[in-house]
């Protein structure tokens, strides 16, 4: 079974930056479209960004221009560079393939606060 491990979250002030990492173990994702999601208590998990195996990307309107998704297929690793962070970005961030067919990892907490 594929295991997903998210890391890189933490506490950051508004306007700050974080870089999240998603590592897949047990199997690779070289040919699989991947995505970042986020969720806050009482809210539906939302799609943040997607990336194809070839590197094509798209983003939710709420993060467009501030976040950048990337991947390193050789390392079975995906990243989310988060700049100009806002209070509204506070959430637990998860990664998965776009079909969400793997078990969710524990996520990584991002808290934006002054």
C-alpha contacts under 8 A as a table, 3 or more apart, distances in Angstrom:
res1	aa1	res2	aa2	distance
1	X	26	X	6.13
1	X	27	X	7.46
1	X	102	X	7.89
2	X	24	X	6.58
2	X	25	X	5.78
2	X	26	X	4.89
2	X	27	X	5.46
2	X	102	X	6.44
2	X	103	X	7.43
3	X	24	X	5.62
3	X	25	X	5.12
3	X	26	X	6.26
3	X	27	X	7.95
3	X	102	X	7.76
3	X	103	X	7.17
3	X	105	X	6.95
4	X	22	X	6.71
4	X	23	X	5.80
4	X	24	X	4.79
4	X	25	X	6.60
4	X	95	X	7.20
4	X	96	X	7.40
4	X	103	X	7.61
4	X	104	X	6.72
4	X	105	X	4.95
5	X	22	X	5.64
5	X	23	X	5.23
5	X	24	X	6.54
5	X	105	X	5.59
5	X	106	X	6.96
5	X	107	X	7.16
6	X	20	X	7.07
6	X	21	X	5.64
6	X	22	X	4.57
6	X	23	X	6.53
6	X	93	X	7.70
6	X	94	X	6.54
6	X	95	X	7.00
6	X	105	X	6.88
6	X	106	X	7.10
6	X	107	X	5.32
6	X	108	X	5.58
7	X	20	X	5.73
7	X	21	X	5.24
7	X	22	X	6.60
7	X	107	X	7.43
7	X	108	X	5.51
8	X	18	X	7.01
8	X	19	X	5.93
8	X	20	X	4.49
8	X	21	X	6.04
8	X	108	X	6.90
9	X	18	X	6.87
9	X	19	X	7.50
9	X	20	X	6.23
9	X	108	X	5.26
9	X	109	X	5.18
9	X	110	X	4.84
9	X	111	X	7.82
10	X	18	X	7.89
10	X	108	X	7.92
10	X	109	X	6.13
10	X	110	X	5.09
10	X	111	X	6.09
11	X	110	X	6.27
11	X	111	X	4.80
11	X	112	X	5.95
11	X	113	X	7.11
12	X	16	X	5.99
12	X	17	X	7.21
12	X	18	X	7.75
12	X	110	X	7.81
12	X	111	X	6.31
12	X	112	X	5.02
12	X	113	X	6.28
12	X	114	X	7.80
13	X	16	X	5.49
13	X	85	X	7.64
13	X	112	X	5.43
13	X	113	X	5.09
13	X	114	X	5.08
14	X	84	X	6.94
14	X	85	X	5.33
14	X	86	X	5.16
14	X	87	X	6.45
14	X	112	X	5.84
14	X	113	X	6.20
14	X	114	X	6.43
15	X	83	X	6.95
15	X	84	X	4.09
15	X	85	X	4.80
15	X	86	X	6.43
16	X	83	X	6.15
16	X	84	X	5.51
16	X	85	X	5.49
17	X	81	X	7.50
17	X	82	X	5.35
17	X	83	X	4.43
17	X	84	X	6.28
17	X	85	X	6.22
18	X	81	X	6.19
18	X	82	X	5.18
18	X	83	X	6.76
19	X	79	X	6.82
19	X	80	X	5.60
19	X	81	X	4.46
19	X	82	X	5.92
20	X	79	X	5.47
20	X	80	X	4.98
20	X	81	X	6.43
20	X	82	X	7.80
21	X	77	X	7.02
21	X	78	X	5.83
21	X	79	X	4.61
21	X	80	X	6.60
22	X	77	X	5.56
22	X	78	X	4.96
22	X	79	X	6.12
22	X	95	X	6.31
23	X	76	X	6.26
23	X	77	X	4.69
23	X	78	X	6.63
24	X	27	X	6.69
24	X	28	X	6.39
24	X	29	X	7.58
24	X	76	X	5.74
24	X	77	X	6.40
25	X	28	X	6.91
25	X	76	X	7.75
28	X	73	X	7.93
28	X	76	X	5.38
29	X	32	X	5.00
29	X	33	X	7.72
29	X	34	X	7.89
29	X	73	X	6.91
29	X	76	X	5.93
30	X	53	X	6.18
30	X	73	X	5.00
30	X	74	X	7.44
30	X	76	X	6.77
31	X	53	X	5.29
32	X	52	X	6.90
32	X	53	X	5.88
32	X	97	X	6.64
33	X	50	X	7.20
33	X	51	X	5.75
33	X	52	X	4.33
33	X	53	X	5.63
33	X	97	X	5.78
33	X	98	X	5.79
34	X	50	X	5.74
34	X	51	X	5.42
34	X	52	X	6.45
34	X	53	X	7.86
34	X	95	X	7.45
34	X	96	X	5.93
34	X	97	X	4.13
34	X	98	X	5.20
35	X	47	X	7.31
35	X	48	X	7.32
35	X	49	X	5.53
35	X	50	X	4.21
35	X	51	X	6.20
35	X	95	X	5.76
35	X	96	X	5.67
35	X	97	X	5.75
35	X	98	X	5.61
36	X	47	X	6.31
36	X	48	X	5.40
36	X	49	X	5.36
36	X	50	X	6.54
36	X	80	X	7.69
36	X	93	X	6.95
36	X	94	X	5.73
36	X	95	X	4.52
36	X	96	X	6.66
37	X	45	X	6.55
37	X	46	X	5.46
37	X	47	X	4.52
37	X	48	X	5.07
37	X	49	X	7.21
37	X	93	X	5.70
37	X	94	X	5.07
37	X	95	X	6.01
37	X	96	X	7.89
38	X	45	X	5.61
38	X	46	X	5.53
38	X	47	X	6.71
38	X	48	X	6.72
38	X	91	X	5.88
38	X	92	X	5.43
38	X	93	X	4.28
38	X	94	X	5.88
39	X	43	X	6.40
39	X	44	X	6.38
39	X	45	X	4.51
39	X	46	X	6.39
39	X	91	X	5.37
39	X	92	X	5.38
39	X	93	X	6.64
40	X	43	X	5.50
40	X	44	X	7.60
40	X	45	X	7.49
40	X	90	X	7.46
40	X	91	X	4.93
40	X	92	X	6.45
47	X	50	X	7.90
47	X	60	X	6.78
48	X	59	X	5.90
48	X	60	X	5.23
48	X	63	X	7.15
49	X	57	X	7.15
49	X	58	X	5.70
49	X	59	X	4.33
49	X	60	X	6.17
49	X	69	X	6.57
50	X	57	X	5.47
50	X	58	X	5.45
50	X	59	X	6.54
50	X	69	X	7.18
50	X	98	X	7.34
51	X	54	X	7.89
51	X	55	X	5.71
51	X	56	X	5.45
51	X	57	X	4.44
51	X	58	X	6.83
51	X	69	X	6.83
51	X	70	X	7.02
51	X	71	X	7.81
52	X	55	X	5.13
52	X	56	X	5.24
52	X	57	X	6.61
53	X	56	X	7.60
53	X	73	X	7.68
55	X	70	X	7.05
55	X	71	X	7.37
57	X	69	X	7.12
59	X	63	X	6.60
59	X	64	X	5.57
60	X	63	X	5.67
60	X	64	X	6.10
61	X	64	X	5.18
63	X	66	X	5.48
63	X	67	X	5.73
64	X	67	X	6.24
65	X	68	X	7.84
66	X	82	X	6.26
66	X	83	X	5.18
66	X	84	X	6.06
66	X	85	X	7.67
67	X	80	X	6.70
67	X	81	X	5.50
67	X	82	X	4.58
67	X	83	X	6.00
68	X	80	X	5.66
68	X	81	X	5.03
68	X	82	X	6.68
69	X	78	X	7.48
69	X	79	X	5.72
69	X	80	X	4.62
69	X	81	X	6.42
70	X	78	X	5.81
70	X	79	X	5.22
70	X	80	X	6.54
71	X	76	X	7.75
71	X	77	X	5.80
71	X	78	X	4.14
71	X	79	X	5.95
72	X	75	X	5.50
72	X	76	X	6.13
72	X	77	X	5.32
72	X	78	X	6.19
73	X	76	X	4.87
73	X	77	X	6.42
74	X	77	X	7.82
82	X	85	X	6.60
85	X	89	X	6.47
85	X	112	X	6.88
86	X	89	X	5.40
86	X	90	X	7.63
86	X	112	X	6.32
87	X	90	X	5.83
87	X	111	X	7.69
87	X	112	X	5.02
87	X	113	X	6.26
88	X	112	X	7.76
89	X	110	X	7.47
89	X	111	X	7.54
89	X	112	X	6.79
90	X	109	X	7.76
90	X	110	X	5.34
90	X	111	X	4.65
90	X	112	X	5.48
91	X	109	X	6.08
91	X	110	X	5.52
91	X	111	X	6.69
92	X	107	X	5.81
92	X	108	X	5.41
92	X	109	X	4.41
92	X	110	X	6.04
93	X	107	X	5.26
93	X	108	X	5.30
93	X	109	X	6.32
93	X	110	X	7.13
94	X	104	X	7.22
94	X	105	X	6.77
94	X	106	X	7.47
94	X	107	X	4.65
94	X	108	X	6.80
95	X	104	X	7.42
95	X	105	X	7.48
95	X	107	X	7.57
96	X	99	X	7.81
96	X	100	X	5.58
96	X	101	X	7.67
96	X	102	X	6.57
96	X	104	X	6.87
97	X	100	X	5.17
97	X	101	X	6.75
97	X	102	X	7.12
98	X	101	X	7.96
100	X	103	X	7.67
104	X	107	X	7.78
